[in-house]
Amino acid sequence: MEHVLGMTAIAVAILIGFGALGTALGFGLLGGRFLEGAARQPELIPQLQVKMFIVAGLLDAVSMIGVGIAMLLLFSNPLITVLKG
């Protein structure tokens, strides 16, 4: 059972770490592309800004789903109930 708990802790760390890394890279690319588009066509800044915020919300949602799965594994691990039963 200790092996399952240890591997679960590693899985949780990987889920949260890669979620944070992916979100950071996504926001960096998103901000850079927004600034490029705004510099090329300043008259489209309002439309680009709306689309940027929509994509930023989707980026956050993906990482929050990963954090939710990690918390499920950490606090209510279904693998432990299988081992006990």
Backbone bond lengths (Angstrom), bond angles and torsions (degrees), N, CA, C in turn:
res aa  C-N    CA-C-N  psi(-1)  N-CA   C-N-CA  omega(-1)  CA-C   N-CA-C  phi
1 M - - - 1.452 - - 1.523 110.57 -
2 E 1.313 117.60 -33.09 1.466 120.27 178.79 1.527 110.92 -64.48
3 H 1.327 115.37 -32.30 1.461 119.81 179.00 1.536 110.12 -63.96
4 V 1.329 116.60 -42.08 1.464 120.87 179.16 1.526 110.39 -65.34
5 L 1.321 117.27 -41.19 1.466 120.36 179.00 1.530 111.47 -65.00
6 G 1.311 116.73 -40.03 1.462 120.20 178.81 1.517 112.22 -66.11
7 M 1.321 115.43 -43.87 1.459 118.98 179.28 1.534 111.09 -67.91
8 T 1.332 116.57 -33.10 1.462 120.16 176.27 1.525 110.50 -64.74
9 A 1.316 117.22 -41.82 1.468 120.43 178.27 1.524 110.95 -62.36
10 I 1.320 116.85 -39.92 1.465 120.08 177.76 1.530 110.35 -66.26
11 A 1.332 117.05 -41.88 1.463 120.62 179.28 1.524 111.48 -63.14
12 V 1.337 116.44 -40.34 1.466 120.46 178.28 1.525 110.52 -63.72
13 A 1.318 116.78 -43.05 1.469 120.31 178.98 1.524 111.31 -63.12
14 I 1.318 116.45 -40.66 1.465 119.89 179.48 1.526 110.61 -67.23
15 L 1.327 117.03 -43.63 1.467 120.26 179.42 1.524 112.15 -59.69
16 I 1.312 116.13 -48.35 1.466 119.70 -178.22 1.530 110.68 -70.15
17 G 1.318 117.54 -40.57 1.457 120.96 -178.86 1.521 112.98 -65.35
18 F 1.334 116.57 -48.50 1.461 119.17 179.28 1.522 111.67 -69.02
19 G 1.333 117.19 -31.72 1.463 119.49 175.16 1.516 111.51 -63.26
20 A 1.318 116.72 -43.15 1.467 120.83 178.45 1.527 110.92 -67.67
21 L 1.325 116.92 -40.78 1.461 120.44 179.73 1.524 111.33 -65.11
22 G 1.328 116.77 -44.68 1.461 120.30 179.45 1.513 112.34 -64.22
23 T 1.333 116.25 -40.18 1.459 119.63 178.55 1.523 111.00 -65.99
24 A 1.309 116.65 -41.03 1.468 119.75 179.28 1.529 111.03 -63.52
25 L 1.319 116.78 -44.20 1.466 119.65 177.97 1.533 110.87 -64.32
26 G 1.326 116.04 -41.19 1.458 120.03 179.38 1.516 112.70 -62.61
27 F 1.329 116.13 -43.94 1.460 119.31 178.70 1.527 111.35 -66.67
28 G 1.306 117.36 -35.79 1.458 120.00 177.30 1.516 111.80 -63.85
29 L 1.334 116.29 -46.68 1.463 119.95 177.86 1.528 111.51 -65.45
30 L 1.317 116.26 -41.43 1.459 120.68 -179.45 1.525 111.33 -62.28
31 G 1.318 116.94 -46.81 1.465 120.55 179.35 1.514 112.41 -63.95
32 G 1.321 116.06 -40.85 1.464 119.49 178.96 1.514 112.72 -64.36
33 R 1.327 115.36 -44.15 1.471 118.91 179.54 1.522 111.50 -68.11
34 F 1.330 116.46 -34.80 1.473 118.91 176.79 1.522 110.36 -63.70
35 L 1.323 116.43 -44.22 1.465 118.93 179.87 1.527 111.74 -65.81
36 E 1.340 116.75 -36.87 1.465 119.35 176.23 1.524 111.15 -63.18
37 G 1.332 116.12 -45.79 1.460 119.75 179.89 1.512 112.18 -65.31
38 A 1.325 117.04 -38.44 1.465 120.72 179.10 1.522 110.94 -68.35
39 A 1.313 117.46 -34.82 1.463 119.85 179.31 1.530 111.26 -72.37
40 R 1.331 116.64 -33.92 1.467 119.83 -179.30 1.527 111.84 -75.40
41 Q 1.343 116.22 -41.82 1.471 119.57 -177.67 1.530 108.71 -135.78
42 P 1.332 117.02 86.48 1.470 120.54 -177.37 1.530 114.08 -62.34
43 E 1.324 117.35 -23.99 1.467 119.18 -179.26 1.530 112.33 -72.20
44 L 1.316 117.97 -15.10 1.468 121.72 179.98 1.536 113.17 -97.91
45 I 1.314 117.33 10.28 1.469 120.03 -176.71 1.534 112.15 -58.40
46 P 1.336 121.33 -43.38 1.483 118.37 179.95 1.531 113.37 -61.21
47 Q 1.334 117.61 -42.48 1.458 120.17 179.34 1.525 111.37 -67.53
48 L 1.317 115.99 -40.40 1.462 119.75 178.98 1.527 111.09 -66.34
49 Q 1.315 116.24 -36.22 1.459 120.01 -178.69 1.533 110.86 -67.09
50 V 1.324 117.17 -40.81 1.464 120.70 178.35 1.529 109.88 -62.29
51 K 1.321 116.16 -45.99 1.470 119.85 179.38 1.518 111.50 -65.27
52 M 1.330 116.66 -35.74 1.458 120.02 178.34 1.525 110.79 -63.51
53 F 1.339 117.65 -42.03 1.463 120.17 -179.60 1.524 111.67 -68.90
54 I 1.321 117.60 -34.27 1.463 120.06 176.21 1.526 110.47 -64.05
55 V 1.313 116.72 -46.15 1.467 120.30 179.49 1.525 110.58 -67.30
56 A 1.324 118.09 -35.36 1.466 120.59 177.28 1.528 110.54 -63.47
57 G 1.322 117.39 -39.02 1.459 120.23 176.28 1.516 111.85 -64.51
58 L 1.330 117.22 -39.11 1.457 120.25 177.61 1.525 111.50 -67.05
59 L 1.319 116.40 -37.42 1.471 119.89 177.01 1.524 110.86 -62.35
60 D 1.313 116.45 -43.72 1.463 119.73 178.41 1.521 111.63 -65.91
61 A 1.327 116.51 -36.77 1.466 120.05 -178.60 1.520 111.05 -63.93
62 V 1.313 117.32 -40.31 1.460 120.06 -179.12 1.520 110.88 -64.04
63 S 1.319 117.44 -43.08 1.466 119.00 -179.91 1.524 111.26 -70.89
64 M 1.334 118.23 -33.49 1.467 120.33 178.08 1.527 111.70 -68.97
65 I 1.324 117.95 -32.03 1.461 120.45 174.39 1.527 109.50 -64.46
66 G 1.324 117.30 -41.64 1.464 120.81 176.41 1.518 112.16 -62.51
67 V 1.326 117.30 -40.52 1.462 121.09 177.62 1.524 110.20 -66.39
68 G 1.322 117.17 -38.73 1.465 120.28 177.44 1.513 112.35 -62.99
69 I 1.322 116.91 -42.55 1.468 120.44 176.93 1.521 110.38 -65.27
70 A 1.324 116.65 -39.03 1.464 119.83 178.61 1.524 111.24 -64.28
71 M 1.323 117.33 -40.69 1.466 119.84 178.18 1.531 111.45 -67.14
72 L 1.331 116.87 -35.69 1.457 120.30 175.37 1.523 110.28 -60.73
73 L 1.314 116.51 -46.48 1.463 119.93 179.60 1.524 111.88 -66.44
74 L 1.311 117.00 -33.66 1.452 120.45 -176.32 1.522 112.39 -75.65
75 F 1.330 117.54 -44.41 1.458 120.12 -172.60 1.523 114.45 -101.19
76 S 1.316 117.94 -24.35 1.463 120.52 -178.42 1.521 108.39 -136.93
77 N 1.304 115.89 64.02 1.447 121.73 -173.26 1.525 110.68 -69.61
78 P 1.348 117.17 116.14 1.465 118.24 179.57 1.521 112.58 -70.90
79 L 1.317 117.88 -19.97 1.464 120.04 179.10 1.519 112.61 -68.86
80 I 1.316 117.05 -32.23 1.465 120.28 -179.88 1.527 110.58 -69.92
81 T 1.325 117.18 -37.12 1.463 118.90 178.42 1.522 111.15 -66.13
82 V 1.332 117.38 -31.77 1.464 120.93 176.54 1.514 109.81 -68.44
83 L 1.329 117.92 -39.12 1.467 120.50 179.87 1.523 112.30 -69.99
84 K 1.324 116.97 -35.73 1.471 120.08 -179.16 1.528 111.43 -72.85
85 G 1.328 116.72 -31.84 1.468 121.26 -174.70 1.468 115.10 -80.27
